[in-house]
Structures are given as structure tokens and as C-alpha cells.
Amino acid sequence: MAEVPDLISTLAGWLAEAQRAVAFTGAGISTESGIEDFRSPGGFWTRHQPVWFEDFLNDPEARRSFWRQRREMIPGMLAAKPNAGHRVLASLERRGRLRGVITQNIDELHQRAGSRNVLEIHGTALKVHCLECDKRWPSEEIQIRLEAGEEEFTCDVCGGLLKSMTVSFGQQLTPSVLMEASKWARECDLFIALGSSLVVYPAAEIPAIAKRHRARLVIINRDETPLDSVADLVIHAPIGQTLEVVSRVNSLSE
């Protein structure tokens, strides 16, 4: 197998050639900002029982459990800062090298780094909305109320239930977002998957769509993924450091 510097040079060259590159990010890019991987051993979902969407709608105690979990989760996300990986992707978009980012993450670190074209497959934890009228609140405002002891939240306009704008277990992904992500995958010529185990569906199908439509598929991840065998390039290295080198090499070729 080629050494990592050679693989990075190859990726930089492909990025320079690409006309419609797309990035796809998972938990691995956020862990480099100090946000835990919820699904890894010892992660959030090994310590807490997930609240399913139907239970949230129908069971007051399930809703209270949901908000207690959010009370623990949100401070770390609010305190986290974009890392080199987020910043490079934002820079590549500004330079016209990247169409945008499809992300499985719910922390808005891409937007905070400056990315403008972001498709959030699993929603965002940093906004809360009414399930009836869609009025929205920043999570900071709800966090203050959580820490004051509130565990029941209803809309001050219509009385509907409030919920963070994440896609919960058993809740349907937003069809328009999934359709747009699939469209990006079909139209791209370079698809870079970063920090994703590529096992959570239907989001994990998106890189496969890109490959089926003849895009080059690049995977940068700490561990092996189910798509490594069909990828054109696989790099097992830290995401931020790798993208910084890719960006420098790519800048020199412009």
C-alpha cells in the first residue's frame, strides 16, 4: 500500500481536477474538536437509553428523559470549536473546489467554520423547534431553562411540543435534505467521506450512490469501513492534519 504522503498527493491532484467535489462527514471530524462519538464504546448511547420519536410524542416521562439527556449533551457542543478539518473544507468551498458538505453531525461546526452549503442529514442539536408550527429557539435559550430545572417544553404560540431539531431514533429523515444529498452524490465527480463508519443508513448509502455514478470515492477514516474495498483511495490518518496538507498541495497547483 502506498505511504500516506503519496496518498495525500494523489488526493490533492484529484481535487485540483474535480469540477463537482463533495465532502461527506461523520463523527470522526467532530471528535477532533473534542465532541464524543455517540456510537463508540463508552459513547453517549452506551450510557443512555435513546428516546424513540414515537415515545417522545406519546409519553411525558420519555420527553423528560429526552430533555435530561439534552441538558448533559448541549454544553459540550456549544463549547466546541471548529478544527482544522472544518476550516479546510470551508476554505475549499470558498475557493470553488468544493460544492459543499453533507454531514451526519448535529453540532453545526461546519457552519461555524464558514461553510455555507451544508446538508444536515440528521438535523442539528443547536436549534429547538415546535413540532406543530415550527417556531424556533437557539439551544442556548433552552439550555438555561433546562439548568433551571424545566423538563417540559411547549410552544408559546400554538402549544405544540418542542423538540431539538435532531432526527431521533424512529423519526423520518427530512425527505428534501436526503433528496438533495442524493442529487449531489449523483452529480459529483469526487466524493470525499471523512470520519464516518459508513454503517448508519440511509445516510451511508450516499457515498455508494456517488460511486455508482462514476465519481472517485475517497475515504479518510481512523478505522476500516464497509466501502473501503470499492473506494478509489483510502487514508487512515487524522482528518485535520490530512486536509491541511491536501489544501497546501492543492493551493500550490492553482
N, C-alpha and C positions, 0 to 999 in steps of 0.2 A: 504493500500500500504506500502511496506517496506520502511524503512528510507533510505536516500541517502547513509550513510556509509555501510549499508548492501548491497545495490545495487552495490556499488563500489567494495566491496569484491567479490561479485558474478562475476562481470566483470573481475577482476584480475584473478580469478580462471579459467574462461573460456579462457582467454588469455594464461594462462600457459598450458592449454590442447591443444590449437589450433595448427594445423600444417600449415595452409594456411590462416592466418588472413589478412584482407584487411581493410583499412580505406577509408572513403569517406567524403570529407569535402566541406562545403558551407561557405557562408558569415560570419556565426557566429563565426568561428575561427579567421577570419581576423579582425572582429570588436574589438576583444580583443587586437589587435595591433594598434587600432586607425583608421582603414580603414572603412569608412561608408558602410553600407549595401545599395547598389544601389536601391533596390526594396522596402525598407521600407518607411513608411510615412516620408516625408522630405528628402528622399534619392535623389541620383543624378538624377534618371529617373523621379522624380516628379518635378524637377527643369529644366530639359532639354528635348527637343523632340528628341527621338532616331533617328539616321540616319540609314535608312534601306540600306542593301547592294546594292540593285538594284539602288537606288538613288545615292549612293556613286559612282557607276560605271558610271552613265549617266548624273549626274547633278553637274557642277562645284560648285554651291553655297552649295549643300549638302556636298560636300567634304570639303569646307571651314568651314562649321558648325561642321563637324566631327573633324577637327583639332583644332578648338577653344575649343571644349569640352575636347579634349586630353590635351590641354595646361593647363586647370584647374585641370584635374584628376591626371596626372602623378606625380607632385611633392609630393603629399601625399603618393603615393605608393613607391616612391623612398626613402622617409624619414622613412617609417615604418620599424620596426624591428620584427623579429620572436618572438613570445611569448612562454610561457611555453608549450602550446599545440603543437605548431610546433616542439619544441625541443624534447618533449617526443616522438612524432611519429618518428622523425629521429633516436632517441636512440633505439626505439623498432625495427626499421628496421636493425640497426647495430647489435643488439643482436640476430637477426634472429627470432624475434617474429612477424614481420610484413612483408608481401610480398612487400607492397608499398602503395602509396596513390593515389586515384582517386580524383581529385579536380575540383570543379566548379569555383574556384577562378582564377583570372588573374594576381595576384600580385607576384608570384614566392617566396612567403615567405617560402614555404616548402623546396624549393631548397636552399634558403639562410640559413635555419636551419640545412641543412646537409642531407636531404632526397635525395636519388639517383634515386629511382624508383617512378617517378611521372607521372601520366597521366593527362594532362590538357584538360579537356573536352571542355572548352570554350576558349582555347588558352591562350596567355599571352599579357599583355599590355606593357611589358618591352622590347619588341623587335618590330621592324618595318621591313617589307619586301616588295619586289617588287612583285606585283601580276602576273607578266609575267615570270621573270627569277629567282625569289626567293632570290635575293641578300638581305642580312640582315644588319640592323643597330641597335645599342643599343638605347633605348628610350632617354637616356641622351643626345645623339648627336642630335636627332631630337628636343628635348625639347629646346636646345639652339637656334636652328633656329626658333622655334615657338615663343619664347620670344623675338626674334629679329624682329618679325613681319611677317615671312613667313607663308603662308596659302595654298600653292600649292607645292606638292612634287612629283617629278618623278625620275625615276631611272637614274643614271649617266652611266649605262652600256647599257640598252636597251630602255630607255624612257618610260617604263611602269609606271603605277600608284603605289605609295607607300601607304601602309596601316598598321596600327598596327596589330599584329598577334593575335588579339582577334576575336572571332566569332561574327559578327554583327547580328543584327536583320535581319531575312530573309536569312542569309547565312548558308549553309550546314555545319554541324559539320564534322570534319575530319574523314572520314569513318574508317581509320586504328586505330585511337585512340578510337573511340566508340566500334569497334570490340574487341580491346584488353581489354578495361574496362569490356565489357560483358563477355569475357573469364575469367578474374579474378573473376568476380562475380559467374560464374558457378562453378569455381574450388575451391572457398574458403570454409572454414568451420566456419569462424567467420567474420561477416561483421559489421563494426562499422561506423555508419553515424553520423557525428559531425557538428552541426551548419548549417544544411540545412533544409529549409522549406519543401523540397521534393515535390515541386509543379511545378518545371520547367522541362518540358520534352523536349527531351528524356532522359536527364541525370537522372531524378528522377525515371526512370524505373529500373536503375541498382540495387538499393537495393532490389527491388521486385524480380529481377532475382535471386539474391543470396538466398532469402527466398524460392523461388520456388524450388531451387536446394538443399534445406535442410540445408543451413547454419543457424547458430544462428544469428539473426538480433538484433543489439543493436543500440538504437538511443539516442544520447546526444544532447539536444537542449533546448533553452530557452522556446519555445512555443510548443504546440501540432502540430503534423504532420499527414497527411493522413494515414501514415503507423503505427502509434502508436498501433492500435488495433491488428496488426498481428506481432508486434515486440516481441521478447523474453524478452527484457529488455528495459525500457525507463527511462532515468535520466534527470530531469530538474534541471541543475546546471551549473555553469561556466565550460567551456571546459578545460581551462588550469589547474585550481585547481583540477578538477576531474581526468585528466590524470596524473598529478603529483602523486596523491595518488595511482592511479592504478599502476603506474610504480614502486613506492616504495614497494607496497604489492607484486607485481609480482617479483621484484628482490629478496625479501626475500624467495620466493618459489623456486628460481633456485638452 
